[in-house]
Each structure stands twice: as C-alpha cells, then as structure tokens.
Amino acid sequence: MTLTTLSPADARAAIDAGARLIDIRGADEHARERIPGAINVPLDRIGDLGRDGRPVVFHCKSGMRTTANAAQLDAAAGDVPAYILEGGIDAWRTAGHRTAADRSQPLEIMRQVQITVGALVLTGVLLGLFVAPGFFGLSAFVGAGLIFAGVTGWCGVANLLRIMPWNRRAAA
C-alpha cells in the first residue's frame, strides 16, 4: 500500500478529526521544533509505534524521510489509514500553522556535523594554501572520514558531538 500525502491543511483537518501526528525525526530535532501534539517516534524506533485504531499522519522535516521510508511507515501503522504530511514541518510552518520552537535546545546533530566538518575542510585548505602544503592532509582526512561514515553508517564526529555538554540538554 502506498501512503497518501496530505497538504498541511488536510493534515490539520485529519488531526482535528482524531488522527495521530507522528514525528519520525530524531529526538534532538523534535526538541528544537515540533508541531504541538505530535508524538516523537524516531524512524529507527518506528516499530515501537503503538496502535490504537486511529489514523496516523507521519511527518519529518521536509517530507523526504517520510517519502523514502513510506513502506516501513505503512507497516508500522498496521491496518489503520496512514498518511504523510507533504513537505513536513517546513510546509506546515510555511502554511501558517503553529509550531513550538525551543531555540535554547542545541542545533540538530547532523547540522553540527556539517558545520564542524565544513570548518575542518576549509581550515585544512586555507592552512595548506597559506602555511604549508602538508595541511591539505587535514582536508583529506576529513574527506576519508565522510566516506567511511557514508559506507558504514558510523560517524565519529556525530558521536563526539553527541557527548558534548551543550547536547546533553536535548529532550529524549
């Protein structure tokens, strides 16, 4: 079965009629900004989704995760009607619907990884150009780490950032 996408207005109507809104993003993303009333069940724990007979509307940040994992989400929903919020929380916000944002929460781990890795690559390139060519090795090392993370699914930078003091505040 293919999950039907709902516009933010149609999703709002479904929720008002009793559908459950399930946020499949990570706990860190949900803690930073969420749709009021959404239940956070990260994609890697979607099998734990309880069933209560009510329709389900799944959402992520932009709709890409929900669309890419539609079969898994449909299986988790069981026999109840299941939908995807088209465009995710970004489209919800753009449509003028309310979100609850807590900017005191840290940035999402993957955004922190992107900032850190980008800074390391840029630093390696600049030091290689202006100080000594050996510093290009820093950029090469970071690039190799990204390849390793993509192949194995294990990211050392993300794991290191998760234990940093500023990330201990994220709601679980």
MIDOSE-1310 file (N, C-alpha, C; in nm, 2 decimals, decimal comma, always signed):
residues 172
mtlt	+0,08/-0,12/+0,00/+0,00/+0,00/+0,00/+0,09/+0,12/+0,00; +0,05/+0,22/-0,08/+0,13/+0,35/-0,09/+0,06/+0,45/+0,00; +0,14/+0,52/+0,08/+0,08/+0,62/+0,17/+0,04/+0,74/+0,09; -0,07/+0,79/+0,12/-0,12/+0,92/+0,06/-0,06/+1,04/+0,13
tlsp	-0,02/+1,14/+0,05/+0,03/+1,26/+0,11/-0,09/+1,35/+0,13; -0,08/+1,43/+0,24/-0,18/+1,53/+0,27/-0,11/+1,67/+0,28; -0,18/+1,76/+0,23/-0,13/+1,90/+0,24/-0,14/+1,94/+0,39; -0,07/+2,05/+0,43/-0,08/+2,09/+0,57/-0,23/+2,11/+0,61
adar	-0,31/+2,17/+0,53/-0,45/+2,20/+0,56/-0,52/+2,07/+0,58; -0,50/+1,97/+0,49/-0,57/+1,84/+0,50/-0,52/+1,77/+0,62; -0,39/+1,78/+0,65/-0,34/+1,71/+0,77/-0,40/+1,77/+0,90; -0,41/+1,90/+0,90/-0,47/+1,97/+1,01/-0,61/+1,92/+1,04
aaid	-0,69/+1,90/+0,93/-0,82/+1,85/+0,93/-0,83/+1,71/+0,99; -0,73/+1,63/+0,94/-0,73/+1,49/+0,98/-0,69/+1,48/+1,13; -0,60/+1,56/+1,17/-0,56/+1,57/+1,32/-0,68/+1,61/+1,40; -0,75/+1,72/+1,36/-0,86/+1,77/+1,43/-0,98/+1,66/+1,44
agar	-0,98/+1,57/+1,34/-1,08/+1,47/+1,33/-1,04/+1,34/+1,42; -0,91/+1,35/+1,48/-0,87/+1,24/+1,56/-0,75/+1,16/+1,52; -0,69/+1,20/+1,41/-0,57/+1,12/+1,36/-0,45/+1,16/+1,45; -0,36/+1,06/+1,47/-0,24/+1,09/+1,55/-0,13/+1,14/+1,46
lidi	-0,06/+1,24/+1,50/+0,05/+1,30/+1,43/+0,18/+1,24/+1,49; +0,26/+1,17/+1,40/+0,38/+1,11/+1,44/+0,50/+1,17/+1,38; +0,59/+1,23/+1,46/+0,71/+1,29/+1,41/+0,82/+1,19/+1,41; +0,87/+1,15/+1,29/+0,97/+1,05/+1,28/+1,12/+1,10/+1,29
rgad	+1,13/+1,23/+1,31/+1,27/+1,28/+1,32/+1,33/+1,24/+1,46; +1,46/+1,27/+1,47/+1,53/+1,23/+1,59/+1,48/+1,32/+1,71; +1,51/+1,27/+1,83/+1,47/+1,34/+1,95/+1,53/+1,48/+1,95; +1,65/+1,50/+1,90/+1,72/+1,63/+1,90/+1,64/+1,73/+1,81
ehar	+1,60/+1,68/+1,70/+1,52/+1,77/+1,61/+1,38/+1,81/+1,67; +1,32/+1,70/+1,72/+1,19/+1,72/+1,78/+1,20/+1,82/+1,90; +1,30/+1,82/+1,98/+1,32/+1,90/+2,09/+1,34/+2,05/+2,05; +1,40/+2,07/+1,94/+1,42/+2,21/+1,89/+1,30/+2,27/+1,83
erip	+1,22/+2,20/+1,75/+1,10/+2,25/+1,70/+1,01/+2,13/+1,67; +0,88/+2,15/+1,70/+0,78/+2,04/+1,68/+0,64/+2,10/+1,66; +0,56/+2,02/+1,60/+0,42/+2,06/+1,59/+0,35/+2,02/+1,72; +0,28/+2,11/+1,78/+0,21/+2,08/+1,91/+0,12/+1,96/+1,89
gain	+0,14/+1,87/+1,99/+0,06/+1,74/+1,99/+0,12/+1,63/+1,91; +0,23/+1,65/+1,84/+0,30/+1,55/+1,77/+0,37/+1,45/+1,87; +0,36/+1,32/+1,84/+0,43/+1,22/+1,92/+0,56/+1,19/+1,85; +0,67/+1,20/+1,92/+0,80/+1,17/+1,86/+0,83/+1,02/+1,87
vpld	+0,84/+0,95/+1,75/+0,88/+0,81/+1,74/+0,98/+0,81/+1,63; +1,11/+0,83/+1,66/+1,21/+0,83/+1,56/+1,21/+0,71/+1,46; +1,25/+0,74/+1,34/+1,24/+0,63/+1,24/+1,30/+0,50/+1,28; +1,42/+0,51/+1,35/+1,48/+0,39/+1,39/+1,41/+0,31/+1,50
rigd	+1,30/+0,37/+1,56/+1,22/+0,30/+1,66/+1,07/+0,30/+1,61; +1,05/+0,31/+1,48/+0,91/+0,32/+1,43/+0,83/+0,19/+1,46; +0,90/+0,08/+1,47/+0,84/-0,05/+1,50/+0,77/-0,05/+1,64; +0,81/+0,05/+1,73/+0,76/+0,06/+1,86/+0,62/+0,14/+1,86
lgrd	+0,58/+0,19/+1,75/+0,46/+0,27/+1,74/+0,34/+0,19/+1,79; +0,28/+0,23/+1,89/+0,16/+0,17/+1,94/+0,04/+0,19/+1,84; -0,05/+0,09/+1,84/-0,17/+0,10/+1,76/-0,29/+0,12/+1,84; -0,37/+0,22/+1,81/-0,49/+0,24/+1,88/-0,62/+0,25/+1,80
grpv	-0,60/+0,22/+1,67/-0,72/+0,22/+1,58/-0,74/+0,35/+1,51; -0,67/+0,46/+1,55/-0,69/+0,59/+1,49/-0,59/+0,60/+1,37; -0,64/+0,68/+1,26/-0,55/+0,71/+1,15/-0,42/+0,77/+1,20; -0,31/+0,76/+1,12/-0,18/+0,82/+1,15/-0,13/+0,91/+1,04
vfhc	-0,08/+1,03/+1,08/-0,02/+1,12/+0,99/+0,13/+1,13/+1,03; +0,22/+1,08/+0,94/+0,36/+1,09/+0,97/+0,42/+1,22/+0,91; +0,52/+1,27/+0,98/+0,59/+1,38/+0,93/+0,74/+1,38/+0,97; +0,82/+1,45/+0,89/+0,96/+1,47/+0,92/+0,99/+1,62/+0,89
ksgm	+1,11/+1,66/+0,86/+1,14/+1,80/+0,84/+1,09/+1,85/+0,70; +1,12/+1,78/+0,60/+1,08/+1,83/+0,46/+0,99/+1,73/+0,38; +0,97/+1,62/+0,44/+0,89/+1,52/+0,36/+0,97/+1,41/+0,30; +1,10/+1,44/+0,29/+1,19/+1,34/+0,22/+1,21/+1,21/+0,30
rtta	+1,23/+1,22/+0,43/+1,24/+1,09/+0,51/+1,12/+1,01/+0,51; +1,00/+1,08/+0,52/+0,88/+1,00/+0,52/+0,85/+0,94/+0,39; +0,88/+1,01/+0,28/+0,85/+0,95/+0,15/+0,95/+0,84/+0,12; +1,08/+0,85/+0,16/+1,18/+0,75/+0,13/+1,15/+0,62/+0,22
naaq	+1,08/+0,64/+0,33/+1,06/+0,52/+0,42/+0,91/+0,49/+0,43; +0,83/+0,52/+0,32/+0,69/+0,50/+0,32/+0,65/+0,36/+0,35; +0,72/+0,26/+0,29/+0,68/+0,12/+0,32/+0,70/+0,08/+0,46; +0,80/+0,13/+0,53/+0,83/+0,10/+0,67/+0,72/+0,17/+0,75
ldaa	+0,69/+0,29/+0,72/+0,59/+0,36/+0,80/+0,45/+0,30/+0,78; +0,42/+0,25/+0,66/+0,29/+0,19/+0,64/+0,28/+0,06/+0,72; +0,39/-0,02/+0,72/+0,39/-0,14/+0,80/+0,37/-0,11/+0,95; +0,43/+0,00/+1,00/+0,42/+0,04/+1,14/+0,28/+0,08/+1,18
agdv	+0,21/+0,14/+1,08/+0,07/+0,19/+1,11/-0,03/+0,07/+1,12; +0,01/-0,04/+1,05/-0,08/-0,15/+1,06/-0,20/-0,13/+0,96; -0,32/-0,17/+1,02/-0,44/-0,17/+0,93/-0,51/-0,03/+0,93; -0,46/+0,07/+1,00/-0,53/+0,20/+1,00/-0,49/+0,28/+0,88
payi	-0,57/+0,38/+0,84/-0,52/+0,47/+0,73/-0,40/+0,54/+0,78; -0,30/+0,56/+0,69/-0,18/+0,63/+0,72/-0,15/+0,72/+0,61; -0,09/+0,84/+0,65/-0,07/+0,95/+0,56/+0,07/+1,01/+0,58; +0,12/+1,08/+0,49/+0,24/+1,16/+0,50/+0,21/+1,31/+0,49
legg	+0,26/+1,39/+0,58/+0,24/+1,53/+0,57/+0,33/+1,58/+0,46; +0,28/+1,63/+0,35/+0,35/+1,67/+0,24/+0,44/+1,79/+0,27; +0,57/+1,78/+0,25/+0,66/+1,89/+0,28/+0,70/+1,90/+0,43; +0,65/+1,81/+0,51/+0,69/+1,80/+0,65/+0,66/+1,93/+0,73
idaw	+0,74/+1,94/+0,84/+0,72/+2,05/+0,93/+0,75/+2,19/+0,86; +0,84/+2,18/+0,76/+0,87/+2,31/+0,69/+0,74/+2,36/+0,62; +0,67/+2,27/+0,55/+0,55/+2,31/+0,48/+0,44/+2,35/+0,58; +0,44/+2,28/+0,69/+0,34/+2,31/+0,80/+0,36/+2,46/+0,84
rtag	+0,48/+2,49/+0,87/+0,51/+2,63/+0,92/+0,48/+2,73/+0,81; +0,52/+2,70/+0,68/+0,50/+2,79/+0,57/+0,35/+2,81/+0,55; +0,27/+2,71/+0,58/+0,13/+2,72/+0,56/+0,06/+2,81/+0,67; +0,14/+2,85/+0,77/+0,09/+2,94/+0,87/+0,04/+2,86/+0,99
hrta	+0,06/+2,73/+1,00/+0,02/+2,66/+1,12/+0,13/+2,67/+1,23; +0,09/+2,66/+1,35/+0,17/+2,69/+1,46/+0,27/+2,57/+1,49; +0,39/+2,61/+1,53/+0,49/+2,51/+1,58/+0,54/+2,56/+1,71; +0,59/+2,47/+1,79/+0,65/+2,50/+1,92/+0,80/+2,49/+1,90
adrs	+0,87/+2,61/+1,91/+1,02/+2,61/+1,89/+1,08/+2,64/+2,02; +1,19/+2,57/+2,05/+1,27/+2,59/+2,17/+1,42/+2,62/+2,12; +1,45/+2,74/+2,09/+1,58/+2,77/+2,04/+1,69/+2,76/+2,14; +1,65/+2,73/+2,27/+1,76/+2,71/+2,37/+1,81/+2,57/+2,36
qple	+1,74/+2,48/+2,28/+1,79/+2,35/+2,25/+1,91/+2,36/+2,15; +2,00/+2,27/+2,16/+2,11/+2,27/+2,06/+2,07/+2,24/+1,92; +2,15/+2,28/+1,82/+2,12/+2,25/+1,68/+2,12/+2,10/+1,67; +2,05/+2,05/+1,57/+2,04/+1,91/+1,54/+2,18/+1,86/+1,52
imrq	+2,21/+1,73/+1,56/+2,34/+1,68/+1,55/+2,40/+1,68/+1,41; +2,31/+1,65/+1,31/+2,37/+1,65/+1,17/+2,40/+1,79/+1,12; +2,33/+1,89/+1,17/+2,37/+2,03/+1,13/+2,51/+2,06/+1,20; +2,52/+2,02/+1,33/+2,65/+2,04/+1,39/+2,76/+1,97/+1,32
vqit	+2,74/+1,85/+1,27/+2,84/+1,77/+1,19/+2,87/+1,85/+1,07; +2,77/+1,90/+1,00/+2,80/+1,97/+0,87/+2,89/+2,10/+0,90; +2,85/+2,17/+1,01/+2,93/+2,29/+1,04/+3,07/+2,25/+1,08; +3,09/+2,15/+1,16/+3,22/+2,11/+1,21/+3,31/+2,06/+1,09
vgal	+3,25/+1,97/+1,01/+3,33/+1,91/+0,90/+3,36/+2,02/+0,80; +3,27/+2,11/+0,77/+3,29/+2,22/+0,68/+3,41/+2,31/+0,73; +3,40/+2,34/+0,86/+3,51/+2,42/+0,91/+3,65/+2,35/+0,91; +3,65/+2,22/+0,93/+3,77/+2,15/+0,93/+3,83/+2,14/+0,78
vltg	+3,74/+2,12/+0,69/+3,79/+2,12/+0,55/+3,84/+2,25/+0,50; +3,77/+2,36/+0,53/+3,81/+2,49/+0,50/+3,94/+2,53/+0,57; +3,95/+2,49/+0,70/+4,08/+2,52/+0,77/+4,20/+2,45/+0,70; +4,17/+2,32/+0,67/+4,28/+2,25/+0,60/+4,32/+2,31/+0,47
vllg	+4,23/+2,35/+0,39/+4,26/+2,41/+0,26/+4,33/+2,55/+0,28; +4,28/+2,63/+0,37/+4,35/+2,76/+0,39/+4,49/+2,75/+0,45; +4,50/+2,66/+0,55/+4,64/+2,63/+0,60/+4,73/+2,57/+0,49; +4,68/+2,48/+0,41/+4,75/+2,43/+0,30/+4,80/+2,53/+0,20
lfva	+4,71/+2,63/+0,17/+4,75/+2,73/+0,08/+4,84/+2,83/+0,13; +4,82/+2,87/+0,26/+4,90/+2,99/+0,31/+5,01/+2,95/+0,41; +5,01/+2,83/+0,47/+5,11/+2,80/+0,57/+5,20/+2,69/+0,52; +5,15/+2,57/+0,49/+5,23/+2,46/+0,44/+5,14/+2,36/+0,37
pgff	+5,19/+2,31/+0,26/+5,10/+2,21/+0,19/+5,06/+2,09/+0,27; +5,14/+2,05/+0,37/+5,10/+1,94/+0,45/+4,97/+1,95/+0,52; +4,92/+2,07/+0,53/+4,79/+2,09/+0,60/+4,67/+2,04/+0,51; +4,70/+2,02/+0,38/+4,59/+1,97/+0,29/+4,55/+1,83/+0,34
glsa	+4,64/+1,76/+0,42/+4,61/+1,63/+0,47/+4,49/+1,63/+0,57; +4,47/+1,75/+0,64/+4,35/+1,76/+0,72/+4,22/+1,74/+0,64; +4,22/+1,81/+0,53/+4,10/+1,80/+0,44/+4,08/+1,66/+0,39; +4,20/+1,60/+0,35/+4,19/+1,46/+0,30/+4,14/+1,37/+0,41
fvga	+4,19/+1,39/+0,53/+4,15/+1,30/+0,65/+4,00/+1,32/+0,67; +3,95/+1,44/+0,67/+3,81/+1,46/+0,69/+3,72/+1,40/+0,58; +3,77/+1,42/+0,46/+3,70/+1,36/+0,34/+3,69/+1,21/+0,35; +3,80/+1,14/+0,40/+3,80/+1,00/+0,42/+3,71/+0,96/+0,53
glif	+3,70/+1,04/+0,63/+3,60/+1,02/+0,74/+3,46/+1,02/+0,69; +3,43/+1,12/+0,60/+3,30/+1,12/+0,55/+3,26/+1,00/+0,46; +3,36/+0,96/+0,38/+3,34/+0,83/+0,30/+3,31/+0,72/+0,40; +3,39/+0,70/+0,50/+3,37/+0,60/+0,60/+3,24/+0,60/+0,66
agvt	+3,19/+0,72/+0,70/+3,06/+0,74/+0,76/+2,95/+0,70/+0,67; +2,97/+0,74/+0,54/+2,86/+0,70/+0,44/+2,86/+0,55/+0,42; +2,97/+0,49/+0,41/+2,97/+0,34/+0,39/+2,93/+0,26/+0,51; +2,97/+0,30/+0,62/+2,94/+0,22/+0,74/+2,82/+0,26/+0,82
gwcg	+2,78/+0,39/+0,81/+2,67/+0,44/+0,89/+2,72/+0,49/+1,03; +2,85/+0,48/+1,06/+2,91/+0,52/+1,18/+2,98/+0,65/+1,16; +2,95/+0,76/+1,23/+3,01/+0,89/+1,22/+3,08/+0,93/+1,35; +3,21/+0,93/+1,35/+3,29/+0,97/+1,47/+3,26/+1,11/+1,51
vanl	+3,24/+1,20/+1,42/+3,22/+1,34/+1,45/+3,08/+1,35/+1,52; +2,98/+1,28/+1,47/+2,85/+1,29/+1,53/+2,85/+1,23/+1,67; +2,92/+1,12/+1,69/+2,93/+1,05/+1,82/+3,00/+1,14/+1,92; +3,11/+1,21/+1,87/+3,18/+1,30/+1,96/+3,09/+1,42/+2,00
lrim	+3,02/+1,48/+1,90/+2,93/+1,59/+1,93/+2,82/+1,56/+2,02; +2,77/+1,43/+2,01/+2,66/+1,39/+2,10/+2,69/+1,40/+2,25; +2,82/+1,38/+2,28/+2,86/+1,38/+2,42/+2,91/+1,52/+2,47; +2,90/+1,61/+2,38/+2,94/+1,75/+2,42/+2,84/+1,81/+2,52
pwnr	+2,89/+1,89/+2,61/+2,80/+1,94/+2,72/+2,67/+2,01/+2,67; +2,68/+2,09/+2,56/+2,57/+2,16/+2,51/+2,46/+2,07/+2,45; +2,50/+1,94/+2,42/+2,40/+1,85/+2,36/+2,33/+1,76/+2,47; +2,37/+1,78/+2,59/+2,31/+1,70/+2,70/+2,17/+1,75/+2,73
raaa	+2,14/+1,87/+2,69/+2,01/+1,93/+2,72/+1,90/+1,88/+2,63; +1,93/+1,82/+2,52/+1,82/+1,78/+2,42/+1,73/+1,68/+2,49; +1,60/+1,70/+2,47/+1,50/+1,61/+2,53/+1,51/+1,48/+2,46; +1,49/+1,38/+2,54/+1,49/+1,24/+2,48/+1,36/+1,20/+2,44
